Amino acid sequence: MAKDLIARTWRVGTLTANHIDEVASALGVPPSRLVDYLLRLALLEVERGKWKVRRKPVRYAIDEDDLT
């Protein structure tokens, strides 16, 4: 099946990346295909209102590094 693909760089935690690799390996699929599939599922659930993405308003933070 031909699909339009685009390369993106997303930052994920080390544990998440390792988990993706483990699950993809266990399923015998490329990690990128697994990530695409899981993201599409998650986005549908958010759009349908089944999953809520909790947010907190944060616009600025104080950089206290110069106090040391």
N, C-alpha and C positions, 0 to 999 in steps of 0.2 A: 504494500500500500504506500503510494507516494504521498508525502505530506510536506507542506511548507514548514521549514525549520529555520530558526534563528538562534544564533549563539548568544547567550547572555552570561554574565558573571553575577552570581548571587552569593552573598556571604551567609554561610550557615556554620553552626558550631561543629567542632571536631566530632563530638559524639553523634550528632545528626548525620554528618557525612559518612562516618563509619557504619552507622545503622543502615543508611541507604545502600552502601556497598554490600553489606551482609545480606540484606533482604533481596537485592537484585541478584546476587550470586546464588542464593538459595532458590530463587525462581528461574534462574537461567536466562535473565533478560539484562540488557544493558542498563546501567544506572540512569542514564539520561531518559530512557523510555519510561522507567519506573517513576522518576521525578515528574515528568510531564503528565503521566496518568494520575498520580496522587494529587498534584496541584490542580488539575482539572476537576477532580472529585471534590477537593476541599473548596474550591471557588464556587462550585455549584451549591454546596451546602451553605456557604455564607450567603450567596444570592437568594436562596430559598428561605433563609431565616432560621435554618436548623442549627447552624453554628454561629455563635456570637464572637466577635473579635473585640475583646475588652481593650479600651484605650484609656489613657490618662493624659490630660493636657500638660504638656511640657514644651515651653517655647525657648526659654533660656535657662542656663544653669550657671552657677558661679564657679569659676575656675580657682580653686584654692591652692593650687600647686605653688604659687609664689609666696605662700606664708611659711614655707619650711626653710 
